[in-house]
Amino acid sequence: MATFPVINLEKLNGDKRSATLEKINDACQNWGFFQVLDHGIPHDFLDTVERLTKEHYKTCMEQRFKELVATSKADLTDVDWESTLFLRHLPQSNLSEIPDLTDEYRKVIKEFAVKLEKLAEELLDLFCENLGLEKGYLKNAFNGTNGPTFATKVSNYPPCPTPDKIKGLRAHTDAGGIILLFQDPVVGGLQILKADEWIDVPPMRHSIVINLGDQLEVFDSIDFSVLSAMGNTKSVEHQVMAQTEGTRMSIASFYNPGSDAVIYPAPALVENEAEEYPKYVFENYMKVYAGTKFQAKEPRFQAIKAISTATA
């Protein structure tokens, strides 16, 4: 079995830059996921983020989750075994509106978002370098009228008494651009689909897991009808398995296009630059995604292609 890719970003600064870029390219093309080490975010800061996130769950969310489970009448096939908190950073933060956050946690999350935003933009430029695009192309392509959209989903996956009947999070691809995940260093559960086999993403202390969203696949594709067969970047189906022991922490931050950003394949990567390729507004893609998140992505691409053609 292939080994899940782990990439040391510090090696970009020396004579191993080319080899490291190749590892990133291979991960984007063949995995859609990879873990990064030496990413510039201090270990002691990550320890603080982990501590405060787990304290917040125990203090403010654990009992609510138990009460929700006790009163839920939902079909277990249509729900996820997770407790979630959604935070917005760009274009406008909602941190001040979230109740129950301590001043310390609010400050740390804000600082964490700044560090992750910087890392996301550095990674996008590395993708540009691998794709032969000019530096800043992907970042600029993500910019809507008010820049990109950046948000965080803080999840906790408590012990589950029936993991054979329910997922922590059902299988899906992510709709947006680049996702940066700071996950529990001990309790696992995240899996990705590779060659029709579910592969564990191993917990690794102080690493950041990177995964590619649907929009990066579009930028590197020629025609929406062949998205899964072409290009160097892939959005990959992934899921979280419920566990019988331990609560898994997950802090996933989504660096996405602005809501009014116009998305289309990068002209420098298409075979016939004179040909017209479908274009769509990211907000319209999200409307389609909202009802199809847990379904295959190919029909979703076809639906948005039809919309873009009809409105051209």
N, C-alpha and C positions, 0 to 999 in steps of 0.2 A: 504494500500500500504506500502511495506517495506521502511524503511528509508535509504537513501544513507549513506554508512558507513563513519564515520569521526573518525580518530584514533589519539590519543595524544601519540606521541612517547616518551615524557618525562616519561611516566608511565613504560617504559621498565626498568628504573633504580631503581625501588622499588619493593615492595611486590606484585605489580600488573603486573609483567612481564609476567607470564603465561597467565593471562587473556588477556593481550594486544596481545601476540603472537597468541592466539586463534582468536581474532578479525581480525588480519591480515590474518590468514589462511582462515577464513570464507569469508573474502572479496575476496581473491584470487580465492577461489573455486566457490563462488556463484555470484560474481559480476564482477571480472576482473578489477575493478576500486575501488579506495577509496581515501579519502582526508586525509592528515596528517597535524597535528598541532604540535607546539613545536619541529620542525624538525632541529633546530640548525642554521637556517639562520635568522639573525636579522631582525626585522620588519622594522626598518628605512632603512636598505639596500634594502629590497623589495620595499619600497616606492620609493626609488631612481630609481630602475630598471623600475618600472611602469611609473614614471614621464618622464624619458629619452626616453623610448620606445614610449610613446604617443607623445612626442615632435618630435621625429624623423619621425613618421608617418605624422603628420600635416605639417612638414616642407618639407619632401623629397618624400613622397609617396602618399599622398592623391590626389593631382592634377593628378598624373600619372594614378591613378586608375580611376578617373573620365574620363580622356581622353580615356583610354582603353575601358571603358564601352560604351562611346559615339561612338566609331568606330568599336566595335565588331559586327561581323555578326554570331557569334557562336550560335548553338542550345543550349538553356538554360538548357537542360537536361544533357549536357555533359561538363558543366563548373561549377565552384564554385564562390560564391560571396565573395571573399577574396583577400586581398593584402598581399603578402608574401615576406619574406627576409630569405634566407638560409645561415646559418653560420656553418662552420666546426671548431671543436676543436681538435679532435684526429682522426687519428694519427698525422695529421699536420693541424695547424690552417690556416684559410684564412682571419682572421679578418683584417689583414693589407692590404688586397686586396679589401676590400669592400669600395666603394666610399661613400661619404656623411655622414659617421659616424663621429661625433665629437670625439675629443680625450677623453673626459670624458665618453661618451657612450661606446667607444671601450674598455676603461679600466674597466668599470663597468661590461660589458658583459663578459669580460675575467675572472674577479673575480667571477661572478655569475656561470660561467661554472665550475670553480674549486669547488665551494660549492656544486653544483648539482651532479658533478661526485662523490664526497665523499658521499653524501646522497644516490645516486644510489647503490654504493658498500655496504653501510651499510644495505640497504634494501635487496639486493641480499643475504647477509649473514643471514638475518632474514628468508628469504625464505628457505635457506639451513637448518636452524635450524628447521623450521616447517616440512620440507620434510625428515629430518633425514640424510641429506647429510653433509659431513664434511665442516667446515667453509672454505670459499674461493673457493668451487667447481665451483659455477656458474661463478664467476669472472674469474677463470682460464679457464673455458670452453669457455668463450667469447673471450679469447685472441687469436688473429691470430699472424702472425709473428711480427707485430708491435703493438700488444696489441688490445684493443677494438676500435670500432668506436664510436665517440661521436659528435653529431651535434645538432643544434637548428634551429627550424623553427619559425620565428617571424611572426605572422599573425595579421591582423586587419580586422574586419568584419564591414564595414560601413553600415549605414542605407540602407535598400533595398526597393524600391518602389513596388516590386512584390514578396514578400516572399512566396506566394502561387505557384510560378512558378520556383523558384530556391532555392537551399540550400546554406547556407554559406559554408558547406563542405559536400559532399555526404557521405553516409554510407560506412564504411570500418572497417577492423581491421588493426592494425599496424604490420608491417612486423618483427620488430626487437625484442629487449629484454625488457627493462623497460623504460617507458616514464614518464617524470616528467614535469607536466604542471603548469605553473604559469599563472592563467587566471584573466581576469577582475573581480574586486571585486563587480561590480554593474550590468553590462550588461551580461545577461545570453545567453543561446542558445545551449550549449553542452548537448547532450542526449546520453544515452546508451540503448542498447536493452537488456531487461531482461524478460524472459518468454513471448516473443512475444509482449512486451509493451515497448514503448519508455519512458524512465524516465529521468527527468531533473537532471543534475549535478549542484547543487545550487552554485552560486558564494559565496565565503567566503574569506574575506580579510585575507591576510597573510598565506593562506593555500597553499599547493602544492598537486595537484591532481596526483595520481599515476595510471597508467594503464599498463597492461601486454601485451606484444607483442607476436606474433606467436611463436617465438623461445622458450620462457619459457614454452609454452604449449607442445612443442616437447620434451624438457628435462624431463618433467613429464609424458610422455605418453609411452605406450608400443608399439603401432602399429599405423601408420599414418591413417589407415582406420577407427579407432575408436577414433580419437582425441577428438571429442566433447563430448564423453560419459565417458571418463576416466581421472584420474589424479586430482590433487589438484589445478592446475593453468589453467586459461582460458584466451585466448585473446577474447575480446568482441567487437561486432560491435558497432560503435558509429558514430554520425553525429553532425553537427552544423547547427542549424536552423537560417535562415536569419531573421533579426529584422527590424522593420520599424523605430525604434528610437534608438539612441545611437550607438557608435562604440565600438565593443567588442575587447579587446586586448587578445591575446593568445601567450604565449611563451612556446612552447613544445620542450623539450630537449630529445633526443633519445640516450640512452646508449645501443649500439648494438654490436653484435659480430664483430670481425675484418673480413675484406672481405674474407680472406682465412681460417678463423676458420672452423673446421669440426664439424658439428652439428649432434647429435644423442641422443636418450634417455639416461638418466643417468643409468649406469649399476646397481647401487644399488637399483633402483626403478623398474627394470623389473622382471617379474615372473621367467623367465628362463635365467639365465646369460650365459648359453652356446649357446643360440640361437643368430643368427646374425640378427641385426636390421639395417634398412636403415641408411646410413650416407650420408651427402651431405655438400658441401662447401657453406657457407652463401652467397657468391657472386652469386652463381647459383640460390639460392632461390630468391634473389633480382631481377634477370633477369625475372623470372616467375612472380613475384609480380608486376613488372612495367606494365605489360599488363593486370593484373587481380585485381588490387587494389580495385576496386569498385564492385567486384563480391564476391560470397561466398568463404570462405577460404578452405572448404573441397576439392573441385576440385584442388585447388592450391597445397594442401598437396599431393594429389594423383599424380599430375604432377611431383612434385619434387621427390616423391617416385619412380616413373617410371624412372626418370633420374638417381637416385642413384643406382637403380637395374641394369640398363643398363651399367653403368660405373664401377660396382663393380668388 
